[in-house]
Amino acid sequence: MRFSPRPESAAYEGWCVVARSDVTRDLQVEETSSDPALWTADFRRFFTARTTSLLGDAMLPVAITAAVIRAGYGTSGVGYALAALVAPFAALIIFGGVMSDRLGARRLMVVSDTARLCSQGLLALLFLLGTPRLWQILVLLALIGAGSALFQPGVASITPLIARDVQKANATLRVSESITVVIGPSLAGLLLAVSSPAAVVALDALTYAASGACLLRLRSVPMGPAERAGEPSFRADLVEGWREFRSRTWLWSVIVVFMLWQLAGAGPTTTLGNSMLVTDYGASVFGLVMSSLGAGSVLGGLIAIRLRPRYPLRAGALSMILWVLMPLGVALDLPAPLIAGCYGVSGIGMAFWIVMFHTSVQTHIPQDVLGRVHAYDAAGSLVMKPVGQAAAGPLALVVGAGPLLFVSASMAIVACVLLLAIPAVRGLKRVEQ
């Protein structure tokens, strides 16, 4: 993925009360072998493409914020600009899933990288030559967001094709993503201190070129689509993807629960938690807390490389109880180091769940419909988060930010209980690879 509105795909859940003997049985694991087969030439190329691209994702919001403010459009302009990135992604991700399966994931990803390189390169040129109009900025950012919607479904489709150990591959990619989240904003800030926002936007655009070049060199992934019977219409492909998504109770159940959690848990926590950290503790503490979250995500990815639960979604849901520490740490007004610790531990649970979920999707869904199914998953995972984020501010004025964060923590536990109460979710077994 390149731009990250963070469709982490139903990426976060938690726990309920389970008998100790059941927990011991559910979390039976086997260590991965020391077989270095993961790092094939194609996986190295894909890893390089993803890491370079994700680093650019982490830098882009910082660079755009600085560029828009310098252009004189203020905080409102920044809000419009960032929304212009997210909205097309959410609106077009399902379209991208259909196109990925119809045209071939690698081909569409290369086309997406090329289109975004041109769009962002033009944006950098406009900033370099003077002060572009706001509508020009928004149109080009919308094109970048639309390109990301075409790119994202291919990430899920390609991973099983280049890695014999899909869980290990997902965990490794998750570690890389977590590191770029920590490094990217700091790197952008450093570059802005020694150069102009236009230069940083231009440098970030080059990550599309690096990603596309690596994807072009993949050997084990065909450029075109897999063999398909007949030539179904776009609508037929869309319906087939929905049918495949709907037919798996474990999948759509996770998405429905995750929508609830995004609305009442993650959405408000992102808005209120971040705001309270900045206003009550300062920007430096906020940076420390975010770095701790990233470090925890790295550790969670490393754990996911080693552990292979027999029931991955059950184990992932149990691990996500750790996320409750995130809103609780801020709501309880803990000292800054303890809040950073809470965020770090939460990051462990989040990363472990993400790997378990993505691996389950990629190993249980047929390859020829994986792009479309992943698109429905990503769209469902994303749709309620901005609603929760937008509603958090007005609600906090009525009930207070602290109480609302307690509600978010409680709703996260409710979501975890619901997940573990669904037989299809807790009973899904790992596919032997």
N, C-alpha and C positions, 0 to 999 in steps of 0.2 A: 504494500500500500504506500501511497505517497502522502497525500493530505490525510490527516487523521482527525476527523471528528470523532474519532474513536468509536467506529462501529464495532466494538469489541465483541460483537456477535453475542448475545446473551451471556455476557462475560462475567457475571458476578452473582453468587448465591451463598447460602450459609447453612445452619444446623438447627436441630431440635433435640429433644431428650431421647436418647437411644440407649438401650441396655449395653453395659460395658462389654459383655461377651460378643454382642453384635458388632460393636465398633472394632473390636480386635479382629473379628472375622472379615469385616468389610474392607479393612485397610491392609489385608495381607498383600505384601508386595514382593517383587523379585527385582534384584538389582540388574541394571542393564549390563551387558557384557562390555568388555573393553574393545569390542570390534570397531575399528575406525572407519567402517564402510560409510558412515554418514557423510564424511567429508569427501565426497566424490567431486570430480571437476565441475559437474553441473550444479551440485549443491553449493560449492564455493562461489560460483558465478551468481546463483540466485541469492545467496546470503549477502554478497557484495552489493547486488542491486537493491535489495531490501534495506540494508543498513544505510547505504548512501542516501537512498530516497527518504527514509524515515528521519535521518539527520536533517535533511532539508525541511521536512514537515515540522520538526520542532523549532527550526529557525524562522520559518515563514511568518507566523503570527507576530513575532517580535519585530521583524523587519517591516512588515506591512503597517503595524501600529506606529512605528517611528516615522515611516514615510508619509502616512496620511496626516499625522499631527504636524509634521514639518510643512506639508502642503497647505496647512491652515484650515483643515476641516474638523478639527477638534475631536472630542470623545464620541460625539454622535456619528461622525464620519467613520471612526474606528469601528463602532458597533455595526454600522451598515456594511463595512468592508468585510468584517469577520462573518457576518450573516450571509454575505454573498458567496462565501466559500462553502458554508454548511448546507444552505438550502438546496442548491442543485444536486449535491451529493445525496441527500435524503430523498429528493424527488425522483432521481434517475437511477438509483442503485439497482432496482429490480429490472429496469430496461438493460442496464449493464450486464446483469446476470444472463438474460436471454441472449444478448449479443455475444457474450463470451462463449456460450455453448454452441451458437450457430456459426460463428466465424473462427473459433479457436481462441483459447485463453491467451496464449503467447502473442499471437498476432494482434489482438485487441490491446494488450498491455503495451506493446511497442508503439502502436498507433497513438495510444493515450499519452505515453511519454513524449512522443514527437509533438503532438498538439499542445501539450502543456509547456514544453520547452519554448515553442513559438509564442504562446500567449504570455508567459511570464517574462520572456525576453523582451517582448514589445512593451510590457508594463515597466520593466527596468529602463528601457530606452526613453519612455515618456517622462519618467521621473528625472532621468539624466538631462534631458533637453529643457526641462522647465517644470511647470506645475500643471499636471494633467487635470482635466475636469473630473469631478467626482463620478459622474456617470461612466466615464471611460474606465476609471479604476474598478468600478463595480462590475461592469460588463466583462472585463478581462479576468477578474477574480472568479466570476460565475463560470466562465469557460474552464478555468483551472479546476473548480469544484466539480463541474460536469465530467471533466476528464478523469478525475479521481473515482467517480462513480462507475466509469467504464473499466477502470484498472482493478478495483478492489475484488470483484468476484474471481478474477484469475488467480489471485494469491491462494485462495482455498483450493482451486482446481489443480494448480501446478505442484503444490507441496507433495501430495501423494505420489506423483509421477517421478519425482527426483530423489525420494528418500524411501528406503526400505523400512526404516523405523520412523513412522509418522509422528509418534509422540515425542521422540527425541528431537526430531526436526522442529516441531512446533515449540518445544521448550527452548531450544537454542535460538530460534528466531525471537521468542519472547524476551530472552535475556538481552539480545541485541536491541530490541525496541526500547526496553527499559533504560538501557545505557544512553541511547540517543535522546530520550526524554530529559535526562539529567544534564547531558552535555550540550544539547542543541541551543536552548535559550541562553546559556552562559556564553557560548561561542558567538551567537548573534550579537549579544551585548558587547562583547569584546571587539568584534569587527565594527560595530557602529561607533565605538569610541575612537577608531583610527581611520574610518572611511565614511562614506555617505550611505544613507538608506538605499539609494539606487544601486550602489555597488553590491550591497548585501543581497538585494533582490536578484540581481544578475548572477551572483555567485550561486545562490540557491537554485536558480533556473538550470544551472549546469548539472545539478544532481539528476535531473530528468535525463540528460544526455548519458550520464554514467549508467543509470538504471537501464535505459533502452539498449545501450551497447552490450551490457552483460546478458540481457534477455535474448538478444539476437544470437549470442554464442551458445545458448543451450542446445545440447545435442539430443537429449533423451525425450524432449517434449516437441511434438509436431507443431509446425506453424499454423496448420489448419485445424478444423474440428475433427473429432473422432467420426468413424464410420457411422452413418445413420440410415435407417430404412426410409426411403421416400424423401420428400422435401416438405416437411410440415411448415405451415405458415407461422408468422411471428406470434399471432394470437394463440395458435395451437401450442407453441413452445411455452408461452406464458402460462397457459392453463395446465400443461403437463407439469411445469415446475411447481405450481400451486398444489396440484394433486399429490405430487411426491412429498411436498412439505406437510400437507394436511394429513397424509396417511400415517405419519409417524407420531404417535401420541407423545412419546418422550420429547420430541423436538418442539412441537407447537406448544406443549405444556410449559416447557422451560421459557419460551419466548413470552407467553402470556404472564407468567409469574415475574419474569424479568421486566416487563413493561410496568407492572405495579411497583416493583422495586425502584425503577428509574424515576417514576413519577413522585413517589413519596419518600424515597431514600436517597439515591445517588444525586438526583437533580437538586433538591434543596441543600444537600450537604456540600455540593460543589459551590453553589452560590453563597451560602451563608458561611460555610467553613472558611473559604478563601477570603471573603470580605472581613470576617472577624479576625483572622490571622493578620491581615494587613493593617487594619485599623487599631487593634488592641495590642499587637506585638511588634508591628513594623515590617517593612519589606524584607529586611535581612533575615528575620525569623521565618517569614513565609518561604523564602528561598531555601532555608535549611530544612524546613518541613517537607517541601516538595522533593528535595534531594534525598531525604530519608525515605519517602514513598518510592522513589525510583530505585534506591538501593534495596529496599524490601522486595520490589518486583524482580530484581535481578536474582535475589536469593530464592524466591519462589520458583523462578524458572529453572534454576540449578537443581532444586529439589525435585521438580517435575521430570528432569532428565533421568534421575536415579530411581524414582518410585513408580511402580506399575500396579495400581490398584486393580483388583478383579472387577470392581464396579466403579468406573471412573467418575460418573456423575454423582454418585453417592459420596465418594471421597472428596470430590471437588466441592460439593455443597457443604459438607462438614467443615472443610477448610475455610469457607467463606464466612463462618461465624466471626473470624478475626476482623472482618471489615467493620463490625459494629464499633470497634475501638476508635475508628476515625471520627465519626460525629460525637461520640462520647467524650473524647479527649478535649475537644473544643468546648462542648457544652458544659463540662465540669470545670472549665477555666483552669486547667492544669498548667504547671510551669512549662515553658517552651521546650526544654529537653524531653519532658515526658510526652508532650504532644507529638514531637518528632518521632519518639519511640512508638507511639500508637499508630502513626501513619506508616512507619516502616513495617510493623507487624501486619497491618492491614494490607500492605502491598504484597506480602508473602501469600496471604490467602487469595487475593485477587488474581495474582499471576498463576497460581496453581490451578484455580478454577478455569481460567482462560485456556490453559493448555489441555485440561481434561475435556472441556467442551469442544474445542476445535478439533481435537483428535477424534472424538466420538463422531462428529459430523463427517469428517473426511474419511473415516474408515467404515461407516455404515451407509453412506449415500453413494449410489452408482456414479461413476466418473462422468457419464454423459449428461447427467442432470445436476452435477454438484455445483456448478456456477450459479444456476437459477435458485437452487435450494439455499445456498449461502446468501444470495441476494435477499431473499425473503427473510432469512434469519437476521441479516444486518439491518434491514429496513425496520423490522419489528423491534429490534434492540434499541434503535436510535430514536424512534418517533416520539416517545414520551419524555425523554430526558429534557429537551428544551422547554416542554410544558412545565415540568417540575422546577426547572431553573427560573423561568419567568414568574411563576406563581409564588416562589419562595419569598421574594422581597415584600410584596403586599401582605402576605400572610404573617410575616415576621413583625410588621408594624402593628398587627392586631394582637397576636399572642406572644410575641417576643421571639428573638432569634434562638435563645437557649432552649426554651420549651420545644420549639419546632425541630431542633436538632435531636432532642430526646425522642420525638415522634419518628424521625427518620431512622434512628437506631432501632426503635421498636418495630417499624415496618420491615426493616431488613430481617429481623428475626422471624417475623410472620412469613416473609417470602421463603426463608430457609425451611420453615416448618411445612409450608405448602409443597415445596420441592420434594422433601423426603416423604411426604404423605402420598405422593403419586407413584403407584407401583411401576409404571413404565419408566420413570426416571430413576428411581433408586435401584431397579432391577436390571438396568441396561448393562450388559457385560462387555468387557474389553474384547476387541477383535485381535486375535493373535496375529502378529506380523512376522 
